[in-house]
């Protein structure tokens, strides 16, 4: 399991929501658990965009 250190659950929830709304991650629900997966193509496009500046 990956630990995020001292980040509060509310702050983590906020950042996951922002990443999801931006299309950078997707969620997969299995029962009560929620798994988040990165969308590599979206991150790739973002990195290419910021390299232009």
Secondary structure per residue as TSV (DSSP state, phi and psi in degrees):
chain	resnum	aa	ss	phi	psi
A	1	X	-	360.0	143.3
A	2	X	-	-95.1	127.0
A	3	X	-	-102.4	141.2
A	4	X	-	-102.6	8.1
A	5	X	-	82.1	-132.6
A	6	X	S	-93.6	20.1
A	7	X	-	-75.5	135.4
A	8	X	-	-76.1	152.4
A	9	X	H	-57.9	-36.9
A	10	X	H	-68.2	-38.6
A	11	X	H	-67.8	-41.3
A	12	X	H	-62.1	-45.2
A	13	X	H	-59.6	-43.1
A	14	X	H	-60.9	-47.3
A	15	X	H	-68.2	-37.8
A	16	X	H	-63.8	-39.5
A	17	X	H	-62.0	-44.6
A	18	X	H	-63.6	-43.5
A	19	X	H	-64.3	-38.9
A	20	X	H	-66.7	-45.9
A	21	X	H	-64.8	-29.5
A	22	X	T	-80.5	-5.4
A	23	X	T	82.5	14.2
A	24	X	S	-87.0	-23.1
A	25	X	E	-136.3	162.3
A	26	X	E	-131.8	156.2
A	27	X	E	-112.9	150.4
A	28	X	E	-130.9	118.5
A	29	X	E	-96.0	132.4
A	30	X	E	-132.6	98.3
A	31	X	T	66.6	-127.1
A	32	X	T	-86.3	-9.0
A	33	X	E	-91.3	146.9
A	34	X	E	-123.9	125.6
A	35	X	E	-108.2	138.1
A	36	X	E	-111.0	134.8
A	37	X	E	-124.2	136.1
A	38	X	E	-73.8	145.6
A	39	X	-	-102.2	95.5
A	40	X	H	-56.8	-35.8
A	41	X	H	-64.4	-36.0
A	42	X	H	-68.9	-42.1
A	43	X	H	-64.9	-39.0
A	44	X	H	-61.5	-45.9
A	45	X	H	-62.7	-40.1
A	46	X	H	-63.4	-45.2
A	47	X	H	-63.0	-40.9
A	48	X	H	-63.9	-38.3
A	49	X	H	-64.9	-45.5
A	50	X	H	-74.9	-20.6
A	51	X	H	-66.0	-23.4
A	52	X	T	-71.4	-17.4
A	53	X	-	-108.7	360.0
